[in-house]
């Protein structure tokens, strides 16, 4: 029997949309969109990255990521270059301005996370993140 109230994809999507919408309102003041933030956050966290790794870190499809990188490069938020070891590979890196803006946005992201996790203990948060990681890894089996 199908029970929407117990259907995990429904809850994950609904929660993600609410969180992204709230943060999107903050980002709009900077003329940014949530996918741009995901790129910036991934580069902030992981440093310079190959586009393939950035695709995996952000869950953004290749053509969409390419358009985002182009737009963000025009704004001076990041640079891209060919890899020295493999000319077919593109490497992306935040610029000083991209780093500055990411650093400015992190408190807004953390505030939204704090509000979303209000009332959860540290142990519950750790468990939630571990379970979401497991779900994400299990979902790889769905990609054919």
C-alpha positions as CSV (number, residue, x, y, z in Angstrom):
1,X,0.0,0.0,0.0
2,X,1.3,3.5,-0.8
3,X,1.2,6.0,2.0
4,X,2.5,9.4,1.1
5,X,3.0,10.3,4.7
6,X,5.6,7.5,5.0
7,X,7.1,7.9,1.6
8,X,10.8,8.9,2.0
9,X,11.4,10.6,-1.4
10,X,8.4,12.9,-0.7
11,X,9.8,14.0,2.7
12,X,13.3,14.4,1.4
13,X,12.1,16.5,-1.6
14,X,9.7,18.6,0.5
15,X,12.3,19.3,3.1
16,X,15.0,20.1,0.5
17,X,12.7,22.5,-1.4
18,X,11.8,24.4,1.8
19,X,15.5,24.7,2.8
20,X,16.6,25.7,-0.7
21,X,13.8,28.2,-1.1
22,X,14.6,29.9,2.2
23,X,18.3,30.1,1.4
24,X,17.6,31.1,-2.2
25,X,15.9,34.2,-0.8
26,X,19.2,35.1,0.9
27,X,21.2,34.3,-2.2
28,X,19.0,36.4,-4.4
29,X,20.3,39.5,-2.6
30,X,23.7,38.6,-4.0
31,X,22.3,37.7,-7.5
32,X,23.1,34.1,-6.9
33,X,21.0,30.9,-7.2
34,X,21.2,27.8,-5.0
35,X,23.1,25.7,-7.6
36,X,25.8,28.5,-7.7
37,X,26.0,28.3,-3.9
38,X,26.5,24.5,-4.1
39,X,29.4,25.0,-6.5
40,X,30.9,27.7,-4.3
41,X,30.5,25.6,-1.1
42,X,32.0,22.5,-2.8
43,X,35.0,24.5,-3.9
44,X,35.4,26.1,-0.5
45,X,35.3,22.7,1.2
46,X,37.4,20.7,-1.3
47,X,39.5,23.4,-3.0
48,X,40.4,23.3,-6.7
49,X,38.4,20.4,-8.3
50,X,38.0,18.6,-11.7
51,X,34.6,19.3,-13.2
52,X,33.8,15.5,-12.8
53,X,34.5,15.7,-9.1
54,X,32.5,18.9,-8.8
55,X,29.6,17.2,-10.6
56,X,29.7,14.4,-8.0
57,X,30.0,16.8,-5.1
58,X,27.1,19.1,-6.2
59,X,24.8,16.6,-7.9
60,X,24.6,19.0,-10.8
61,X,24.4,17.5,-14.3
62,X,27.4,18.2,-16.7
63,X,25.8,20.7,-19.1
64,X,24.1,22.6,-16.3
65,X,27.4,22.7,-14.4
66,X,29.2,24.0,-17.5
67,X,26.7,26.8,-17.9
68,X,27.0,27.7,-14.2
69,X,30.8,27.7,-14.3
70,X,30.7,30.0,-17.4
71,X,28.4,32.4,-15.7
72,X,30.3,32.4,-12.4
73,X,33.6,32.8,-14.2
74,X,32.2,35.9,-16.0
75,X,31.3,37.3,-12.6
76,X,34.8,36.7,-11.3
77,X,33.8,34.1,-8.7
78,X,35.9,31.3,-10.1
79,X,38.4,30.3,-12.8
80,X,38.7,27.3,-14.9
81,X,41.7,25.9,-16.7
82,X,42.8,22.7,-18.5
83,X,44.5,20.2,-16.3
84,X,48.3,20.1,-16.8
85,X,48.2,16.3,-16.5
86,X,45.2,15.7,-18.8
87,X,44.2,18.3,-21.4
88,X,40.7,16.8,-21.6
89,X,40.1,17.6,-17.9
90,X,38.9,21.0,-16.7
91,X,39.9,22.2,-13.2
92,X,37.8,24.8,-11.4
93,X,38.9,27.0,-8.5
94,X,37.3,29.9,-6.5
95,X,38.9,33.3,-7.1
96,X,39.7,35.6,-4.2
97,X,36.3,37.3,-4.8
98,X,34.6,33.8,-4.8
99,X,36.3,32.9,-1.5
100,X,35.3,36.3,0.0
101,X,31.7,35.9,-1.1
102,X,31.5,32.3,0.1
103,X,32.9,33.3,3.4
104,X,30.2,36.0,3.7
105,X,27.4,33.5,2.8
106,X,28.5,30.7,5.2
107,X,26.9,32.3,8.3
108,X,23.5,32.5,6.4
109,X,23.8,28.8,5.5
110,X,24.7,27.8,9.0
111,X,21.9,29.9,10.5
112,X,19.4,28.1,8.2
113,X,20.8,24.8,9.2
114,X,20.7,25.7,12.9
115,X,17.0,26.6,12.5
116,X,16.2,23.4,10.6
117,X,17.9,21.3,13.3
118,X,16.5,23.2,16.3
119,X,15.6,20.8,19.1
120,X,17.9,18.0,17.8
121,X,20.7,16.7,20.0
122,X,24.2,16.4,18.6
123,X,23.8,12.6,18.7
124,X,20.5,12.9,16.7
125,X,22.2,15.2,14.1
126,X,25.1,12.8,13.7
127,X,22.6,9.9,13.3
128,X,20.5,11.8,10.8
129,X,23.6,12.7,8.7
130,X,24.8,9.1,8.8
131,X,21.4,7.8,7.7
132,X,21.1,10.4,4.9
133,X,24.6,9.4,3.7
134,X,23.6,5.7,3.7
135,X,20.4,6.5,1.8
136,X,22.4,8.5,-0.8
137,X,24.9,5.6,-1.2
138,X,22.1,3.1,-1.5
139,X,20.4,5.2,-4.1
140,X,23.4,4.8,-6.4
141,X,22.0,1.3,-7.1
142,X,19.0,3.1,-8.7
143,X,21.2,4.7,-11.4
144,X,21.3,2.4,-14.3
